[in-house]
Amino acid sequence: MKLVDNPLSLSSFEFDQHNNLLTSNMVARADKRALKAVLIDLSGTLHIEDTAVPGAQEALKKLRKASVAVKFVTNTTKESKRSLLEKKSKNKFAWQENEIFTSLSAARSLIEQKNHRPLLLVEDSALEDFTGIDTSEPNAVVIGLAPEDFNYQTLNKAFRMILDGAPLIAIHKARYYKRKDGLALGPGPFVTGLEYATDQKASVVGKPEQTFFIQALSDLGCSPSEAVMIGDDARDDVGGAQNAGMLGILVRSGKYREGDENKISPPPHLTCDSFPDAVEHILQHLL
């Protein structure tokens, strides 16, 4: 049955059908959020190391043609923002510096706000994002992914500093991430080890913290309820975004393992095979 201009001309049965159809249409429109922004994870979602996820470049181009803002959000502590920008040319992605928000950016903001002099446990390639930060006589421990520094001597130095009152700041606490040769330990297990040994709780600045997602949206002119997050990490990407009030789409690429969607509550808005599938869902059902 179609909606009519003058429902009073209908029979009582037709009138009831008309009202049911009208109600269904109103519910459908209410479920369809006024989407203004899409946040996209990088590693494992768009690419794995230097290899792009199949179809990701074309899907990103299609998304950019829609009336939504796009921002790339990442927990990576292996690379500076400049390195991420250089990687775009290798993988034929088109993104600008102001479209990237990293957990390194969030960590630097906190360090500057608190006037910390950090012991930085991050990859050498990420240190340039802390250029100008005073690291002499450190009074805070800032830990990201730093395989070369995860040795007894360095971790014991961090342990002693925390016991003496230095705050422990985790850039993020991911359990693991995906490399070409398989899954690899993230910084989470090492942060947790320091928490256990010192009986202190780390301040986490990256995903899944609500403040990270709100900061990422701050210059896009939209609220969390007007945004969706696409990522391969059920807890940090999807769970964190949904706890902040966004929709979350989980992709079965990168670090995803079977059943990950069942590890968070509420479950993802959608679980799909890859980034291109997530984009198709957004274009077909959320805009």
Backbone torsions as a table, in degrees:
resi	resn	phi	psi	omega
1	MET	NA	143.8	178.2
2	LYS	-101.8	153.2	174.2
3	LEU	-68.8	142.9	-178.4
4	VAL	-119.3	160.9	-177.5
5	ASP	-72.7	-34.8	-176.8
6	ASN	-123.9	85.0	-176.2
7	PRO	-65.4	-17.0	-179.7
8	LEU	-68.3	-17.4	179.2
9	SER	-80.7	-4.6	-175.6
10	LEU	-87.9	158.5	172.0
11	SER	-70.1	166.6	-178.4
12	SER	-60.3	-40.1	177.7
13	PHE	-64.0	-46.2	180.0
14	GLU	-65.6	-35.6	178.9
15	PHE	-62.2	-42.8	177.6
16	ASP	-63.2	-42.8	178.3
17	GLN	-61.8	-41.9	179.8
18	HIS	-60.6	-45.7	179.7
19	ASN	-64.4	-38.7	177.7
20	ASN	-63.0	-41.4	179.9
21	LEU	-66.6	-41.9	178.9
22	LEU	-61.9	-43.1	178.7
23	THR	-62.9	-42.4	179.8
24	SER	-61.5	-41.6	179.9
25	ASN	-65.3	-39.3	179.3
26	MET	-65.9	-40.5	177.9
27	VAL	-64.0	-42.3	180.0
28	ALA	-61.1	-41.6	179.6
29	ARG	-68.2	-35.2	179.2
30	ALA	-66.8	-36.6	-179.9
31	ASP	-69.8	-25.2	-177.7
32	LYS	-85.4	96.8	-175.7
33	ARG	-61.5	155.7	172.7
34	ALA	-80.6	81.1	-173.6
35	LEU	-72.9	128.0	-179.3
36	LYS	-118.5	-19.6	-174.9
37	ALA	-147.8	147.0	174.6
38	VAL	-124.0	120.0	173.8
39	LEU	-95.9	135.9	-173.2
40	ILE	-128.8	125.9	172.6
41	ASP	-70.2	156.7	-178.8
42	LEU	-99.8	-78.4	-174.4
43	SER	-64.6	124.2	-180.0
44	GLY	92.4	-18.2	-179.4
45	THR	-108.0	-52.5	176.1
46	LEU	-95.4	-32.8	-177.4
47	HIS	-152.6	160.7	170.9
48	ILE	-122.8	109.6	-170.2
49	GLU	54.1	-119.2	-176.4
50	ASP	-97.6	10.9	-177.8
51	THR	-111.1	124.3	-179.9
52	ALA	-73.3	146.2	171.6
53	VAL	-64.7	132.4	-177.3
54	PRO	-52.1	128.2	177.0
55	GLY	82.3	-1.4	-174.1
56	ALA	-67.3	-39.0	-178.2
57	GLN	-63.2	-45.8	-179.6
58	GLU	-66.1	-38.4	179.1
59	ALA	-63.3	-39.8	179.0
60	LEU	-64.5	-39.7	177.5
61	LYS	-61.5	-42.1	178.5
62	LYS	-63.1	-41.7	-179.1
63	LEU	-64.1	-38.7	-178.3
64	ARG	-65.7	-23.7	179.2
65	LYS	-77.6	-14.1	178.3
66	ALA	-82.0	167.1	-175.7
67	SER	-88.0	55.3	177.7
68	VAL	-134.4	150.6	173.1
69	ALA	-81.6	149.3	-180.0
70	VAL	-123.1	132.8	174.2
71	LYS	-138.5	141.9	-179.0
72	PHE	-102.5	123.6	-175.8
73	VAL	-121.7	130.9	-174.3
74	THR	-142.6	146.9	174.8
75	ASN	-92.5	2.4	-172.6
76	THR	-57.8	134.1	172.2
77	THR	-119.3	13.6	179.7
78	LYS	-90.2	-18.7	-173.4
79	GLU	-139.3	146.3	173.8
80	SER	-76.8	169.6	177.7
81	LYS	-61.7	-36.3	178.1
82	ARG	-62.2	-41.4	178.4
83	SER	-63.1	-38.9	178.3
84	LEU	-64.6	-38.0	178.5
85	LEU	-66.9	-35.9	178.0
86	GLU	-69.0	-34.0	-178.9
87	LYS	-65.9	-27.7	-177.8
88	LYS	-60.1	-36.2	-178.1
89	SER	-71.4	-33.1	178.2
90	LYS	-67.0	-39.5	-177.4
91	ASN	-95.9	3.6	177.5
92	LYS	61.9	34.2	171.7
93	PHE	-94.4	152.2	178.2
94	ALA	-116.6	100.8	173.4
95	TRP	-139.2	152.8	-177.6
96	GLN	-106.4	161.0	-176.5
97	GLU	-58.2	-39.0	-177.6
98	ASN	-74.9	-3.6	177.2
99	GLU	-95.0	-2.6	-177.5
100	ILE	-108.8	127.6	174.2
101	PHE	-124.4	121.4	-174.9
102	THR	-116.4	160.2	175.7
103	SER	-67.7	-22.7	174.3
104	LEU	-66.0	-39.5	177.6
105	SER	-62.0	-43.6	-179.8
106	ALA	-64.9	-38.9	179.7
107	ALA	-66.0	-43.2	179.4
108	ARG	-61.3	-41.4	179.5
109	SER	-58.9	-44.0	-180.0
110	LEU	-66.1	-42.4	179.7
111	ILE	-59.4	-45.3	-179.4
112	GLU	-67.9	-38.5	-179.9
113	GLN	-63.7	-39.4	-176.4
114	LYS	-93.4	-1.8	-177.3
115	ASN	56.8	39.5	178.3
116	HIS	-79.1	151.4	168.2
117	ARG	-112.5	98.3	-166.5
118	PRO	-85.7	145.9	159.2
119	LEU	-84.3	109.5	-172.4
120	LEU	-93.7	112.0	175.0
121	LEU	-103.4	79.9	178.1
122	VAL	-138.8	165.6	177.3
123	GLU	-61.2	147.7	177.8
124	ASP	-56.1	-35.1	-177.0
125	SER	-68.9	-13.9	179.6
126	ALA	-99.0	-9.1	-173.8
127	LEU	-63.6	-27.9	-176.8
128	GLU	-64.4	-21.1	176.7
129	ASP	-73.0	-5.8	176.6
130	PHE	-114.4	18.7	178.6
131	THR	-56.8	131.9	180.0
132	GLY	93.5	-11.8	177.8
133	ILE	-79.8	130.0	179.6
134	ASP	-73.0	118.8	179.2
135	THR	-113.1	10.9	178.4
136	SER	-74.8	144.0	-178.9
137	GLU	41.9	66.0	-173.6
138	PRO	-59.2	143.3	179.1
139	ASN	-126.9	15.0	177.1
140	ALA	-152.4	149.6	177.9
141	VAL	-108.3	121.3	179.0
142	VAL	-117.9	118.6	-171.5
143	ILE	-123.8	129.0	173.3
144	GLY	-124.8	-144.3	175.9
145	LEU	-91.4	113.7	-175.8
146	ALA	-144.3	72.3	-175.7
147	PRO	-53.0	-35.6	-178.3
148	GLU	-71.5	-21.4	-178.8
149	ASP	-99.5	-6.3	-178.8
150	PHE	-84.3	62.4	176.2
151	ASN	-121.2	168.1	-173.7
152	TYR	-58.9	-45.0	-175.3
153	GLN	-61.6	-47.2	-177.3
154	THR	-70.5	-44.0	179.7
155	LEU	-65.9	-33.0	177.6
156	ASN	-68.9	-34.8	175.0
157	LYS	-62.9	-44.6	177.9
158	ALA	-62.4	-42.6	179.1
159	PHE	-57.1	-46.3	-178.0
160	ARG	-67.8	-38.8	178.3
161	MET	-61.8	-42.8	-179.3
162	ILE	-66.0	-41.0	176.8
163	LEU	-60.0	-31.6	180.0
164	ASP	-85.4	5.6	174.0
165	GLY	110.4	-1.4	179.4
166	ALA	-71.1	135.0	176.7
167	PRO	-69.2	148.0	176.8
168	LEU	-103.5	118.8	-178.7
169	ILE	-115.9	117.5	177.7
170	ALA	-97.2	122.3	177.2
171	ILE	-63.4	-35.8	165.5
172	HIS	-165.6	172.0	-176.7
173	LYS	-126.5	36.6	179.8
174	ALA	-59.1	137.9	-179.4
175	ARG	-71.7	-40.4	-178.1
176	TYR	-160.5	168.8	176.8
177	TYR	-143.5	171.9	-175.2
178	LYS	-102.7	128.2	170.4
179	ARG	-114.3	171.9	179.1
180	LYS	-60.2	-32.6	-177.2
181	ASP	-90.5	5.9	177.8
182	GLY	127.4	-171.8	179.0
183	LEU	-72.5	148.1	-179.2
184	ALA	-138.6	148.9	-179.6
185	LEU	-59.2	135.8	172.2
186	GLY	-92.6	-171.1	-179.3
187	PRO	-75.9	-17.3	-175.9
188	GLY	-51.3	-49.4	-179.3
189	PRO	-60.7	-31.7	-178.8
190	PHE	-78.7	-38.0	174.5
191	VAL	-61.7	-45.3	-179.1
192	THR	-62.8	-36.9	176.8
193	GLY	-61.6	-43.1	178.3
194	LEU	-67.9	-37.4	176.5
195	GLU	-61.3	-45.0	-178.4
196	TYR	-63.8	-44.3	-175.5
197	ALA	-70.4	-32.5	-175.0
198	THR	-100.9	-9.1	-175.9
199	ASP	59.3	34.4	177.3
200	GLN	-122.5	150.6	-179.8
201	LYS	-100.8	133.5	179.0
202	ALA	-76.3	147.2	167.7
203	SER	-87.8	123.1	-177.8
204	VAL	-102.5	132.5	-175.8
205	VAL	-109.0	-21.5	-177.7
206	GLY	-92.1	-166.9	174.6
207	LYS	-59.6	140.4	14.0
208	PRO	-98.8	21.5	-175.8
209	GLU	-64.3	136.2	-180.0
210	GLN	-58.4	-38.8	-178.3
211	THR	-61.7	-31.9	178.8
212	PHE	-62.4	-47.7	-178.2
213	PHE	-67.5	-38.5	179.6
214	ILE	-66.4	-40.0	175.6
215	GLN	-61.8	-41.7	-178.7
216	ALA	-62.6	-31.8	-178.5
217	LEU	-88.2	-9.7	-167.1
218	SER	-59.8	-32.0	-178.5
219	ASP	-99.6	9.6	-178.2
220	LEU	-100.8	-5.8	176.9
221	GLY	68.3	35.3	178.1
222	CYS	-143.7	160.2	178.4
223	SER	-93.6	164.4	177.5
224	PRO	-55.4	-34.1	-179.3
225	SER	-68.1	-10.1	179.8
226	GLU	-107.0	18.3	-175.1
227	ALA	-134.6	158.0	176.6
228	VAL	-132.9	145.6	180.0
229	MET	-114.6	134.5	176.0
230	ILE	-115.5	125.9	179.4
231	GLY	-162.1	170.5	-177.8
232	ASP	-102.3	-0.3	-179.1
233	ASP	-109.1	112.3	-175.6
234	ALA	-60.6	-44.2	-176.0
235	ARG	-76.8	-55.1	-170.6
236	ASP	-77.0	-42.4	-179.4
237	ASP	-81.2	-61.6	-171.3
238	VAL	-78.4	-51.0	-179.6
239	GLY	-60.5	-44.6	179.4
240	GLY	-61.8	-44.3	-179.8
241	ALA	-63.9	-43.7	-178.2
242	GLN	-68.8	-33.7	175.2
243	ASN	-66.2	-25.1	177.9
244	ALA	-85.8	-4.2	177.7
245	GLY	103.9	6.6	179.4
246	MET	-94.3	171.2	165.5
247	LEU	-86.2	151.7	179.0
248	GLY	-128.7	132.3	176.5
249	ILE	-116.2	121.9	-179.7
250	LEU	-97.8	130.0	177.7
251	VAL	-106.6	145.3	-177.4
252	ARG	-89.8	44.9	175.6
253	SER	-121.7	-179.8	176.5
254	GLY	59.5	-125.4	-174.0
255	LYS	-83.9	-3.7	-177.5
256	TYR	-54.1	138.4	172.1
257	ARG	-128.3	148.9	-175.9
258	GLU	-53.4	130.2	179.3
259	GLY	92.3	-2.2	-179.2
260	ASP	-58.5	-32.8	-177.6
261	GLU	-65.0	-18.7	-180.0
262	ASN	-89.0	0.0	-176.2
263	LYS	-90.3	-5.1	-179.3
264	ILE	-125.9	153.6	177.3
265	SER	-137.9	123.7	2.8
266	PRO	-69.9	160.2	178.8
267	PRO	-68.1	167.4	178.9
268	PRO	-57.3	148.8	172.4
269	HIS	-56.0	-37.1	179.7
270	LEU	-154.3	141.4	168.7
271	THR	-118.6	124.3	-176.5
272	CYS	-138.8	173.1	-171.2
273	ASP	-70.0	-38.9	-171.6
274	SER	-158.6	173.5	179.3
275	PHE	-56.8	-45.0	177.2
276	PRO	-56.8	-38.4	178.1
277	ASP	-65.9	-38.1	178.5
278	ALA	-63.7	-42.2	178.8
279	VAL	-62.9	-43.5	179.0
280	GLU	-59.9	-41.1	178.5
281	HIS	-62.1	-44.3	-179.9
282	ILE	-61.6	-47.0	-178.3
283	LEU	-65.4	-35.3	-176.2
284	GLN	-85.6	-31.0	-169.5
285	HIS	-124.0	-17.0	-175.0
286	LEU	-112.4	-4.4	179.9
287	LEU	-118.3	NA	NA
